[in-house]
């Protein structure tokens, strides 16, 4: 998963880049501003006076607590299915704000408060991972619900036609399918058929 989690800042930045065009509208500017907190959270609130560092740095800290050295983490050859997931999620980010929010915030981040809490609990209880090393999970428990709610607010103004809503649902299904492909690839790699 490092293939994706080490690159979440660019992933979040594409949301802003995809808003508007050569001559942005006032609504485009408002949407860009609404998305800035997502980029700040991914890149680290400590860059603007907050306490939490970049989510990628928290992932590195988690990997190190699990015995994966930084050099090993950055030199790992990614599974093809993980690359497929990352490419699809990045494509959705670049396609439009609608696809970015439906495929990113709604399809993937909205499940994270529950999923990340379960992961943190399991890592601490079953594997004895120190609580401080689990900040990657706990930060996502806190912020991902807000990301999904922010996306819904923006989408309520953006996806008003049947066509736009259909595009949003397709983006949602594409992201879920990409996640499923990635999970199946990891299962096969680590457990076998």
C-alpha positions in Angstrom: 0.0 0.0 0.0 3.0 2.3 0.2 2.6 2.8 -3.5 -0.5 4.9 -2.7 0.0 6.1 0.9 3.4 7.5 0.2 1.9 9.6 -2.6 -1.3 11.0 -1.0 -0.2 14.6 -1.2 -0.2 14.6 -5.0 -3.4 12.6 -4.9 -5.1 15.3 -2.9 -3.6 18.2 -4.9 -5.1 16.8 -8.1 -8.6 17.6 -6.7 -7.7 21.3 -6.7 -5.9 21.2 -10.1 -9.0 19.6 -11.7 -11.3 22.5 -10.7 -11.9 25.1 -13.3 -10.2 25.8 -16.5 -8.3 28.5 -18.4 -10.8 31.1 -17.2 -12.0 30.0 -13.8 -15.5 31.1 -12.5 -16.2 32.4 -9.0 -17.7 29.0 -8.2 -14.4 27.4 -9.3 -12.5 29.6 -6.8 -14.9 28.7 -4.0 -14.5 25.0 -4.8 -10.7 25.3 -4.9 -10.8 27.0 -1.4 -13.1 24.3 0.0 -10.5 21.6 -1.1 -7.4 23.3 0.4 -7.9 21.7 3.8 -7.6 18.3 2.2 -4.3 19.1 0.8 -3.0 20.7 4.0 -4.1 17.6 6.0 -2.3 15.3 3.6 0.8 17.4 3.4 0.9 18.0 7.1 -0.8 20.6 9.3 2.6 21.2 10.9 3.5 23.1 7.8 0.9 25.8 8.7 1.3 25.8 12.5 -0.7 22.7 13.3 0.6 19.6 15.1 -0.1 16.6 12.7 2.6 15.8 10.2 2.1 14.5 6.6 0.1 11.4 6.3 2.9 9.8 4.3 5.3 10.5 7.2 2.9 8.8 9.5 2.8 5.8 7.2 6.7 5.7 7.2 6.6 5.7 11.0 4.0 2.8 11.0 6.2 0.8 8.6 9.3 1.3 10.8 7.3 0.2 13.9 6.4 -3.0 11.9 10.1 -3.6 11.2 10.1 -2.3 7.6 13.1 0.0 7.2 12.7 3.3 5.3 15.1 2.2 2.6 13.2 -1.0 2.2 9.8 0.8 2.1 11.0 3.1 -0.7 12.6 0.3 -2.7 9.8 -2.2 -2.5 8.6 -3.4 -5.9 4.8 -2.8 -5.9 2.3 -5.5 -6.9 0.7 -4.9 -10.3 -2.7 -4.9 -8.7 -1.6 -2.1 -6.3 -0.3 -0.1 -9.3 -3.6 -0.6 -11.1 -5.5 0.8 -8.0 -3.2 3.8 -7.7 -3.4 4.6 -11.4 -7.2 4.4 -11.4 -7.6 6.5 -8.3 -5.2 9.1 -9.8 -7.0 9.1 -13.1 -10.3 9.8 -11.3 -8.6 12.7 -9.5 -7.4 14.2 -12.8 -10.7 13.6 -14.6 -12.8 16.2 -12.8 -13.8 17.4 -9.4 -16.9 15.3 -9.6 -15.0 12.1 -10.3 -12.3 13.0 -7.8 -14.8 13.5 -5.0 -16.9 10.5 -5.8 -14.0 8.2 -6.4 -11.8 9.5 -3.7 -13.7 11.0 -0.8 -16.9 9.1 -1.0 -15.8 5.7 -2.3 -12.5 5.4 -0.3 -12.3 7.9 2.5 -15.8 7.5 3.8 -15.1 4.0 5.0 -11.8 4.9 6.7 -13.1 6.0 10.1 -14.3 2.5 10.8 -11.7 0.6 8.8 -8.7 2.6 10.3 -10.1 2.1 13.8 -10.2 -1.6 13.3 -6.7 -1.7 11.9 -5.3 0.3 14.8 -7.1 -1.9 17.4 -5.8 -5.0 15.7 -2.2 -3.8 15.4 -2.1 -2.8 19.1 -4.0 -5.8 20.5 -2.8 -8.7 18.3 0.7 -7.5 17.2 1.7 -5.3 20.1 2.5 -2.2 18.0 3.0 0.8 20.2 0.1 3.3 20.2 2.4 6.2 19.1 3.3 4.3 15.9 -0.4 3.9 15.0 -1.0 7.7 14.4 -1.3 6.9 10.7 -4.6 5.1 11.6 -5.8 7.4 14.3 -5.4 10.5 12.1 -7.5 8.9 9.4 -10.1 7.9 12.0 -10.4 11.6 12.8 -10.2 13.4 9.4 -11.8 11.0 6.9 -15.4 11.5 8.0 -14.9 15.3 7.6 -13.4 14.7 4.1 -16.5 12.7 3.1 -18.9 15.3 4.5 -17.0 18.1 2.7 -17.2 16.1 -0.5 -21.0 15.7 -0.1 -21.4 19.5 0.4 -19.5 20.2 -2.7 -21.2 17.5 -4.7 -24.7 18.8 -3.7 -23.9 21.9 -5.8 -21.9 20.1 -8.5 -23.8 16.9 -9.3 -27.3 18.3 -10.0 -28.2 16.7 -13.3 -28.9 13.1 -14.0 -25.9 12.9 -16.2 -23.6 14.3 -13.6 -25.0 12.0 -10.9 -24.5 9.0 -13.3 -20.8 10.1 -13.8 -20.4 10.3 -10.0 -21.8 6.8 -9.5 -19.6 5.4 -12.2 -16.5 7.0 -10.5 -17.6 5.5 -7.2 -17.9 2.0 -8.8 -14.5 2.4 -10.5 -12.8 3.3 -7.3 -14.4 0.5 -5.4 -13.5 -1.9 -8.2 -9.9 -0.7 -8.1 -9.7 -1.2 -4.4 -11.1 -4.7 -4.7 -8.5 -5.6 -7.4 -5.7 -4.3 -5.1 -7.0 -6.2 -2.1 -7.3 -9.4 -4.2 -3.7 -8.9 -5.3 -2.5 -8.5 -1.8 -4.4 -11.6 -0.6 -3.0 -13.7 -3.5 0.6 -12.4 -2.8 0.5 -13.1 0.9 -1.9 -16.0 1.3 -2.0 -17.6 -2.1 -5.0 -19.1 -3.8 
